Amino acid sequence: MSINTSAKISQPFQANTEPMLEETSNKATTKSSDNKSDITIGENIIENPKFSTRNVDVFYDDKQAIFNASLDIGRNEVIALIGPSGCGKSTFLRTLNRMNDTIPSCRISGEITLDGENIYDKKMDPVLLRARVGMVFQKANPFPKSIYDNVAYGPRLHGLARTNSELDEIVITSLEKAGLFNEVKDRLTAPGTGLSGGQQQRLCIARTISVSPEVILMDEPASALDPIATAIIEELIDELRVNFTIAIVTHSMQQAARVSQRTAYFHMGKIIEVGNTSQIFTNPRHQLTENYITGKFG
């Protein structure tokens, strides 16, 4: 995989300084409809971000999937990435912990930093990065191991426990944070694959947080779950943001509205608009955003 790890930005990125619509009388009823511009509308740049991306392009061979993406992700916030199928939101999410490294045809340019550190620097170990930036996938993927060993796998790999009692504490704490411990405490030696779909997804969340990540990436974590299991996952996300930064890809606009504080709308590989979730869903500033959230396409 060819990665441009030292891409220089020839033109410094400028945060959008367009006045808010309510402050500009002659634009009060006008929404931007230009999809040719690379400028993202709204608050894509914030102070003291946890994650920062600047002018990121992603290619699969000669096909470009992400165009000039610049987005900051705040500390202890949930940011929802929304947009139609194939718009690039999952591809963008995967750049944040270098999951695209596993695709030989993928190449990335631009800059992505975690606490100011370039995650594509040659000195950055992807394995250690993924311990700091965990990921929960669309389909629950527990290991063919016991419930206990699923959660203990990461701490053992990274040497986070010196004794069995320390490992026990990590496993129990992680299961408690994932809201699963009370349901499985009497069968920790049972196979993780024997749990229900919602329980398996919470087991995967427990496995992710067992290595004390700083960021959790979620790629449609509730898309295959029933409404009750989905509600449990959403409640869990709200609890987890106290300790973690979370970025979630979702096709459910209702879910984005319920769990996130900020929302980024993607369209054809571009970040069109970013803002507070309430503003995005009640007063979008770009016509494409409004068309999507009102169901005109997507």
N, C-alpha and C positions, 0 to 999 in steps of 0.2 A: 504494500500500500504506500502510495506516495503522499506524504504529508508535508505541506509547506509550514514548517514550525517557526519560521522567522519572518513571516510576511510583514512588510512595512506598509503602513497606511500612507499612501501618497497624499491624500487629502484628509486632514483631520476631521473626524466625525463631529458634526454639529448637532447638538440636541435641538429638537423642534421647538422653536420659540414663537410659533404662530399663536396669537392671542386666543383665549377661550372664546367660543362662539357667543356666549352671552355678553361678552365685553366688546364685541365688534358688531355694531348695529347693522352695517351693510352686508354682513355674512350670517346674520342670525338664523335665516331660513335656508342657508345654502350648505350642502355637504360636499366634501371633496369626492370626486369620482375618478380621479386619475390613477390608473394602475400602472402607468409607465414610469412614474417617478420611483426612485429608490428611497425616498424620505418616508419614514414611518410617522404617522400622525399620533400625537399623544405623548404620554409619559413613559417612553421606553428607556430613558436614562434617568437614574436616581442617584442620590448620595449614598456613599458607603455600602455598595452592594456586596452580596456574598458571591454571586457569579456575575461576570461581565463578558459579553460577546461584542466584538466590533468587526463590522464588514466581513462577516463570515459567508463564504461561498462553499457549497458542497456539490461535488460532481460524482456521478456514477459513469465511468468511462467518459463519453463526450456529452452526456446528458446532465444538465445542471438541475439540481433539486432544490437548492437554497440559494437565494440571491441577496447578497449584501445585508445580511441580518445583523442588526445591532440591538441588543436587549440586555438590560440589567435585571437580576433577580435579587430581591431584598432578603435580608436576614429574618428568619422566623416568619416568613410569609408563605402563603400558598398562592402560586400563580397558575392559572389555567391557560392552556394552549388549545385554542379551538379553531375550527375551520373545516371545509369540506374534505372528503376522502381524497388522499393523494396531494394535499396542499403542502406537505413537508413538515408538519408539526412533529411527527414521530422521528423523522430523520434529524431534525434540529435537536430534539431531546437526547438522542443517542450521541450527539457530538459532545455532550456535557460530561460524559464519563468514558469517552473514546470507545464506545461499543462498535462504532463504524470501522475501527481498526481491523475487525474480523472479516471485513468485506474487501477483497483484493482490488476491486475496481473503483473503490471509493477514494477520493482525495479531497482535502479540505484546505482552504486558505483563509486568512484573517487571523484574529486573535481571540482566544477564549481564556479567561483567567478565573481562578478560584482564590479568593482573598489576595488578589493581585499577582498570583503565581500562574505563569503560562502553563496550562495543562498539556500542551503539545510540545513542550520543551523536551529535548532529548534526554535530559536528566530525570524526567518524570517517569516513574515506574507505573504502568497502567494498572497493575494488580493493586498497588497501594492506593492509587487514585480511586479505584472502584470500591475500596474499603471506606474511603471518605465520601464517595458519591454512590450510594446504593441505588438499585433499580428493582422495581416491582413490575412485572410484565402483565400483559393483557390476560394471558391464560396462566393460572396457578401452576407452578412447576416444582412441587416438592421433590426432594431427592428420594430415591427408593431406600430410605432409612427410617429409623424410628422418629417419632416426633421430637424426642430429646436430641437425637443426633443431627437432625435437620438444623436445629437452632445452634447446636454446639459446633457445627462444622467450621464456621468462620472464625470464632475465637480460638479453636484448636489450630487452624491454619496460620493465623497471625500471632500465635503465642500470647493471647491476652489473659490466660488463666494459668497460674502456677500450680494450683492444687485442684483436686476434684471438687472441693467445697466452693472454691471461687468459680469454677465452671458451672456448678449447680446454680449459684446465685445469678450468673449472667443469663442462663437459660430461663430461670423462673422470672426474672425481672423483664426479660424480653417478651416472654409470653404474656405477662401481665400488661405491659405497655401495648401489646397488640390485641388486648381484650380477649385472650384465648385461654389463659391459664385455668380459670375455674371450670372450663368445659373439658379440659384434657388432663387435669392434674392427677387423675387416678389411672391414666393409661399412657404415660409418657414413653413407654417402651413399645407401644403399638405403632404400626406403619403410618407415616404421614399421609401416604396415598389413600388411606382408608377414611380420611375425614371428608366431610361434605365440601362442596365447591367453595362456599364462603369461608369455611374453616381453613381450607387449604390456602386460600389467598391470605388470610390473617397469619397463618404459619409462615408463609413466604415473607410477610412484613416483619414478623418476629425474627426470622433468619437475617433479614436485611439490617435491622437495628441492633442485632447482637454484637456487631463489631463497632458500634458507636459511630455511625457515619455523621457527617455534618449536613449532608443534603440527601434527600430521597427523591428519586425520579419515579413517576408512576405513569405507565403507558396504558391508559384505559383499564384501570385495575378492577372496575366493577362491571364491565360490559357483558360478561358471561354469567352474572349473578342475578338472582331473583331480587325483587324489591326489598325484602326484609334484610337479606345479606348485604345489599347495596347500602341500605340505611346504616347498618353497623359499620361498614367501611368508611362511609362519609363522616360519621361521628368520630371514628378513630382518627381520621385525617385532621380534624379540627383539634383533637387533643395532642396529636404528634407535633403540630407546628409550634408548640411551646418550646420544644427542644430541637426541632429540625427545620431546615428550609425545604420546602416541597414544591416541585414542579409537576403538574399533572396534565396529561393529554386526555381529552375527553370529547366524545361526540355528543354528549348530553349537555345542552345549554342549561337545563335546569340544575344539573349537578354542578356545573361551573359556577352558577349563581349561588348555590348553597355552600360550597366549600372554599371558594377562593376570595382573596382580597384584591388581586389584580388579574386582568385577563389580557391575553395577546391574541389577536385574530390574524390567522395566516390565510393567504390566498395565492395559489399558483407559485409557491416557493418564496413568497415575500411576506414580511411582517407588515401588515397594512395599518393596524391601529393597536395601541396599548393604552390601558387606563384602569382606573378603579373599576372593579367589576360592576358596581351599581351604575356607573356612568356608561359603560360599554353597552349594558342591556337596556338602559332607559333613554339615553341620549347619545347614540353613536355619532361620531363626527365624520365618518367616511361612508359613502353610499354603499360600498361593497359590504361593510360591516352590517349596516342596516338591512340590506337584502338578505344576508345570511341569517341573522337572528329573527327576522320576520318570516323566514321559511320560503323566500322567493327562489332560493336554490340551496344546494347542499345535501 
